[in-house]
Amino acid sequence: MKHLPNLLTLGNLFCGCLAIAYILTAQPYTSMNMSGGLPTWSWVYGAEQMYYGSILIGIAGICDLLDGATARALKVYSPIGKDLDSLADVVSFGVAPSIILFKFLWDALMSEKNAMDASMLGMSPAFLVACFAALRLARFNVSKEYIPKGYFRGMPTPAVGMFIASFPLLAWYNPWGIGAWLHNRWVLYLIITLLCWFMVSRISFLKMMPAKRTFAAAWPQLILVVATLAAIPFLHVAVIPFTFVLYIILSLIKRMPEEEGETAPE
């Protein structure tokens, strides 16, 4: 049982790697058929692969949530487990989402008038998410700063990864035309900039596990869960960005104790 948390972390990493494989094979491509002696080309559509990649990032998020809960329940803690968790998070919530953004930027650039002159540099900002995710996790692992229980310093990478993972779902179902905005490269550049800044910022973000099991300590998490469940029938897949924005708002309202004027323990 003591290895269960690490097995869940490896499940997170496995799903992240599989998500990357699915996302990379997305988008239409051509296939050559030699039947009849002459080569013929036909389109092979793989847009649904991006959808599967999103689902796998979601499963990786569940594994990431369960490995920490399992480690606390079993009272199993180790430096290897901490580093392994960060390495898995970089892949599942940094690299995989970056590839989603790369694909969306590619699609946005290909839809512009000067598509034939589009440079790879126009899609390269997508990988800033992976870079800043790695920086945020490295800082988390080595930081000696006192952080009150129940908070993160900077946005956690799983939140960023899950938000970006909703993009293929939004494009697939296109609720209220939201998916169309994700085919605008300037909208994507703005999203990338904000997410990178959130991850390395000094802003405090809530953990889903409150510091105390009291209403005074847990009301933001309760609001987040109840509002999300209530919104699912109305928002469908758009509930993911809704929850993400609500999470930011609640984190800004319920700040760390020292940010409210209290003194942190020595």
PLY file of the C-alpha trace (Angstrom):
ply
format ascii 1.0
element vertex 266
property float x
property float y
property float z
element edge 265
property int vertex1
property int vertex2
end_header
0.00 0.00 0.00
2.90 2.38 0.65
3.65 2.49 -3.09
0.07 3.41 -4.05
0.65 7.21 -4.11
3.64 6.81 -6.46
1.64 4.42 -8.66
-1.09 7.05 -8.96
1.55 9.65 -9.82
2.88 7.35 -12.55
-0.73 6.97 -13.75
-0.80 10.77 -14.02
2.41 10.71 -16.09
1.19 7.83 -18.28
-2.06 9.64 -19.09
-0.10 12.82 -19.87
2.18 10.96 -22.29
-0.79 9.27 -23.94
-2.56 12.62 -24.22
0.47 14.03 -26.06
0.38 11.10 -28.50
-3.31 11.68 -29.23
-2.94 15.46 -29.59
0.03 15.15 -31.96
-2.00 12.89 -34.28
-4.95 15.31 -34.36
-5.88 17.53 -37.35
-6.64 16.26 -40.86
-3.78 14.65 -42.76
-3.38 12.75 -46.02
-2.79 9.06 -46.65
-1.44 7.40 -49.81
-3.21 4.33 -51.16
-1.38 2.13 -53.72
-4.41 -0.01 -54.67
-4.71 -0.47 -58.44
-1.04 0.26 -59.00
-1.41 4.04 -58.96
-0.96 6.19 -55.85
-4.08 7.99 -54.70
-4.33 10.47 -51.84
-7.23 10.76 -49.44
-7.97 12.80 -46.34
-7.87 10.99 -43.01
-9.65 13.05 -40.36
-8.30 12.86 -36.83
-9.94 15.84 -35.14
-11.46 13.59 -32.47
-7.94 12.73 -31.30
-7.69 16.16 -29.68
-10.90 15.38 -27.81
-9.39 12.16 -26.45
-6.26 14.08 -25.41
-8.43 16.42 -23.31
-10.11 13.48 -21.59
-6.72 11.95 -20.78
-5.48 15.21 -19.23
-8.65 15.16 -17.12
-7.86 11.61 -15.97
-4.30 12.72 -15.18
-5.84 15.47 -13.01
-7.86 12.88 -11.10
-4.71 10.80 -10.52
-2.90 13.92 -9.32
-5.69 14.66 -6.85
-5.78 11.08 -5.59
-2.03 10.60 -5.12
-1.85 13.46 -2.61
-4.99 12.34 -0.79
-3.68 8.77 -0.66
-0.28 9.86 0.65
-1.96 11.85 3.45
-4.30 8.98 4.32
-1.46 6.43 4.44
0.95 8.94 6.03
3.50 8.13 3.33
5.84 11.01 2.44
9.17 10.93 0.59
11.40 13.28 -1.44
11.06 10.89 -4.38
7.29 11.18 -4.27
7.45 14.97 -4.23
9.87 15.18 -7.16
8.04 12.47 -9.11
4.78 14.39 -8.69
6.36 17.56 -10.07
7.89 15.72 -13.03
4.55 14.14 -13.87
2.80 17.51 -13.57
5.24 19.16 -15.99
4.30 16.58 -18.63
0.55 16.31 -18.03
-0.22 19.95 -17.21
2.67 21.71 -18.95
3.81 19.92 -22.09
0.48 18.32 -23.11
-1.48 21.60 -22.79
1.31 23.40 -24.68
0.83 21.03 -27.60
-2.91 21.76 -27.53
-2.12 25.47 -27.76
0.39 24.78 -30.54
-2.30 23.00 -32.56
-4.78 25.82 -31.97
-2.23 28.46 -32.98
-1.39 26.44 -36.08
-5.07 26.31 -37.00
-5.46 30.05 -36.34
-2.46 30.94 -38.52
-3.56 28.61 -41.32
-6.93 30.39 -41.46
-5.30 33.78 -42.07
-4.76 35.30 -45.52
-0.97 34.98 -45.38
-1.08 31.37 -44.20
1.61 30.26 -46.64
4.04 32.73 -45.08
3.28 31.69 -41.49
6.40 31.09 -39.42
6.97 28.49 -36.74
7.77 31.43 -34.45
4.10 32.34 -34.53
3.25 29.04 -32.82
6.25 28.88 -30.48
4.64 30.93 -27.63
2.50 27.86 -26.92
5.49 26.22 -25.24
5.92 29.07 -22.79
3.21 27.35 -20.75
5.44 24.27 -20.36
8.43 26.46 -19.47
6.57 28.48 -16.84
4.95 25.32 -15.45
8.44 23.82 -14.95
9.63 27.07 -13.33
6.62 27.20 -11.01
7.07 23.56 -9.92
10.83 23.94 -9.41
10.23 27.01 -7.25
7.60 25.12 -5.26
10.00 22.23 -4.59
12.88 24.35 -3.29
11.03 27.28 -1.70
11.60 27.81 2.04
8.92 30.50 2.21
6.20 29.96 4.77
2.88 29.27 3.01
-0.18 28.83 5.27
-1.92 25.49 5.00
-4.63 25.52 2.39
-2.88 27.87 -0.06
-0.52 27.89 -3.02
1.83 30.70 -4.00
1.14 31.13 -7.71
-1.48 29.26 -9.69
-1.07 25.46 -9.47
-0.13 23.85 -12.77
-3.01 21.30 -12.73
-5.50 24.20 -12.78
-3.76 25.67 -15.83
-3.57 22.28 -17.54
-7.23 21.46 -16.95
-8.28 24.88 -18.24
-6.32 24.48 -21.48
-7.58 20.89 -21.81
-11.09 22.31 -22.11
-10.20 24.10 -25.38
-10.69 21.07 -27.68
-14.00 20.35 -25.94
-15.10 23.97 -26.40
-14.06 23.83 -30.06
-15.82 20.48 -30.52
-19.17 21.53 -29.01
-18.79 25.32 -29.50
-21.26 26.46 -26.80
-22.46 30.04 -27.46
-19.74 30.43 -30.08
-16.94 30.28 -27.49
-14.99 27.82 -29.61
-14.72 30.34 -32.43
-12.70 32.70 -30.23
-10.10 29.98 -29.77
-9.25 30.23 -33.47
-7.99 33.79 -33.04
-4.24 33.84 -32.42
-4.34 37.14 -30.50
-6.86 35.68 -28.05
-4.58 32.67 -27.63
-1.52 34.89 -27.10
-3.40 36.81 -24.39
-4.46 33.57 -22.66
-0.88 32.24 -22.76
0.47 35.48 -21.26
-2.06 35.51 -18.41
-1.58 31.84 -17.55
2.22 32.13 -17.49
1.99 35.20 -15.26
-0.49 33.52 -12.90
1.83 30.53 -12.40
4.86 32.56 -11.30
3.00 35.43 -9.64
2.91 36.19 -5.91
-0.86 35.76 -5.88
-2.16 33.21 -3.39
-4.47 30.51 -4.73
-6.67 28.18 -2.74
-6.10 24.47 -2.37
-9.16 22.29 -2.84
-8.47 20.82 0.61
-9.20 23.64 3.12
-6.89 24.25 6.07
-9.68 23.46 8.55
-12.96 21.62 8.30
-15.01 24.63 9.34
-17.36 26.79 7.30
-15.19 29.85 7.92
-12.21 28.10 6.35
-13.97 26.02 3.68
-16.67 28.35 2.31
-14.72 29.19 -0.91
-14.25 25.51 -1.74
-17.93 24.83 -0.96
-19.04 27.64 -3.25
-16.72 26.37 -6.00
-18.05 22.80 -5.80
-21.73 23.73 -5.47
-21.59 26.36 -8.24
-19.81 23.94 -10.57
-22.33 21.15 -10.00
-25.23 23.56 -10.40
-23.80 24.98 -13.63
-23.14 21.66 -15.41
-26.71 21.22 -16.80
-26.67 24.78 -18.18
-23.06 25.26 -19.31
-22.11 21.71 -20.40
-18.36 21.75 -21.29
-18.22 25.53 -20.71
-18.43 24.70 -17.00
-14.64 24.14 -17.03
-13.66 27.74 -17.91
-16.50 28.93 -15.65
-15.02 26.99 -12.71
-11.53 28.25 -13.58
-12.60 31.91 -13.51
-14.62 31.37 -10.31
-11.54 29.75 -8.72
-9.47 32.85 -9.49
-12.14 35.17 -8.07
-12.54 33.16 -4.86
-8.74 32.98 -4.41
-8.51 36.77 -4.72
-11.30 37.20 -2.15
-10.02 34.62 0.38
-6.39 35.64 0.64
-3.59 34.18 2.74
-3.68 35.14 6.44
-0.48 37.22 6.28
-1.93 39.09 3.31
-4.81 40.07 5.57
-2.52 41.51 8.18
-1.91 38.45 10.37
1.59 37.40 11.34
3.00 34.14 10.00
4.59 31.78 12.57
8.36 31.76 12.87
0 1
1 2
2 3
3 4
4 5
5 6
6 7
7 8
8 9
9 10
10 11
11 12
12 13
13 14
14 15
15 16
16 17
17 18
18 19
19 20
20 21
21 22
22 23
23 24
24 25
25 26
26 27
27 28
28 29
29 30
30 31
31 32
32 33
33 34
34 35
35 36
36 37
37 38
38 39
39 40
40 41
41 42
42 43
43 44
44 45
45 46
46 47
47 48
48 49
49 50
50 51
51 52
52 53
53 54
54 55
55 56
56 57
57 58
58 59
59 60
60 61
61 62
62 63
63 64
64 65
65 66
66 67
67 68
68 69
69 70
70 71
71 72
72 73
73 74
74 75
75 76
76 77
77 78
78 79
79 80
80 81
81 82
82 83
83 84
84 85
85 86
86 87
87 88
88 89
89 90
90 91
91 92
92 93
93 94
94 95
95 96
96 97
97 98
98 99
99 100
100 101
101 102
102 103
103 104
104 105
105 106
106 107
107 108
108 109
109 110
110 111
111 112
112 113
113 114
114 115
115 116
116 117
117 118
118 119
119 120
120 121
121 122
122 123
123 124
124 125
125 126
126 127
127 128
128 129
129 130
130 131
131 132
132 133
133 134
134 135
135 136
136 137
137 138
138 139
139 140
140 141
141 142
142 143
143 144
144 145
145 146
146 147
147 148
148 149
149 150
150 151
151 152
152 153
153 154
154 155
155 156
156 157
157 158
158 159
159 160
160 161
161 162
162 163
163 164
164 165
165 166
166 167
167 168
168 169
169 170
170 171
171 172
172 173
173 174
174 175
175 176
176 177
177 178
178 179
179 180
180 181
181 182
182 183
183 184
184 185
185 186
186 187
187 188
188 189
189 190
190 191
191 192
192 193
193 194
194 195
195 196
196 197
197 198
198 199
199 200
200 201
201 202
202 203
203 204
204 205
205 206
206 207
207 208
208 209
209 210
210 211
211 212
212 213
213 214
214 215
215 216
216 217
217 218
218 219
219 220
220 221
221 222
222 223
223 224
224 225
225 226
226 227
227 228
228 229
229 230
230 231
231 232
232 233
233 234
234 235
235 236
236 237
237 238
238 239
239 240
240 241
241 242
242 243
243 244
244 245
245 246
246 247
247 248
248 249
249 250
250 251
251 252
252 253
253 254
254 255
255 256
256 257
257 258
258 259
259 260
260 261
261 262
262 263
263 264
264 265
